[in-house]
Amino acid sequence: MENRKVPTFALSIAAIVIGVALFKQVDFQAFKVEKPALSIVYLATLVFILYVLIKEARKKKQ
């Protein structure tokens, strides 16, 4: 299973969409979040996707 390829384009699009949704949740004037639980899920998913994309980029570089 070492030849498994990560679909970087799809993950990149997902990261952009989730990042925009997370950005819209934050009220920067009051430093509050509209839905804290949903924002935590968005943040966890965004961090995981970015981790996978960075890991894949480093793997291709070597």
C-alpha positions as CSV (number, residue, x, y, z in Angstrom):
1,M,0.0,0.0,0.0
2,E,3.0,2.3,-0.3
3,N,1.8,3.4,-3.8
4,R,-1.3,5.0,-2.4
5,K,-1.7,8.6,-3.6
6,V,-3.3,11.3,-1.7
7,P,-5.7,13.4,-3.8
8,T,-4.0,16.7,-3.1
9,F,-6.3,18.7,-5.3
10,A,-9.5,17.6,-3.5
11,L,-7.8,18.1,-0.1
12,S,-6.7,21.6,-1.2
13,I,-10.2,22.5,-2.2
14,A,-11.6,21.1,1.1
15,A,-9.0,23.1,3.1
16,I,-10.1,26.3,1.3
17,V,-13.8,25.7,1.9
18,I,-13.3,24.8,5.6
19,G,-11.0,27.7,6.1
20,V,-13.5,30.1,4.7
21,A,-16.3,28.6,6.8
22,L,-14.1,28.9,9.9
23,F,-13.3,32.5,9.1
24,K,-16.9,33.4,8.7
25,Q,-17.7,31.9,12.2
26,V,-15.3,34.4,13.9
27,D,-16.5,37.9,15.0
28,F,-13.2,39.8,15.1
29,Q,-14.7,42.9,16.7
30,A,-16.0,41.1,19.8
31,F,-13.5,38.1,19.6
32,K,-16.3,35.6,19.8
33,V,-17.4,32.6,17.7
34,E,-21.0,32.1,16.6
35,K,-21.0,28.3,17.1
36,P,-18.1,27.2,19.3
37,A,-18.6,23.4,18.9
38,L,-18.9,23.6,15.1
39,S,-15.8,25.8,15.0
40,I,-13.8,23.3,16.9
41,V,-14.8,20.6,14.4
42,Y,-13.9,22.9,11.5
43,L,-10.5,23.7,13.1
44,A,-9.7,20.0,13.8
45,T,-10.6,19.1,10.2
46,L,-8.5,21.9,8.8
47,V,-5.5,21.0,10.9
48,F,-5.7,17.4,9.8
49,I,-6.0,18.3,6.1
50,L,-3.1,20.7,6.3
51,Y,-1.0,18.0,8.1
52,V,-1.8,15.5,5.3
53,L,-1.0,18.0,2.6
54,I,2.3,19.1,4.2
55,K,3.3,15.5,4.8
56,E,2.6,14.6,1.2
57,A,4.5,17.7,0.0
58,R,7.6,16.8,2.0
59,K,7.4,13.2,0.8
60,K,7.3,14.3,-2.9
61,K,10.3,16.7,-2.2
62,Q,12.6,13.8,-1.2
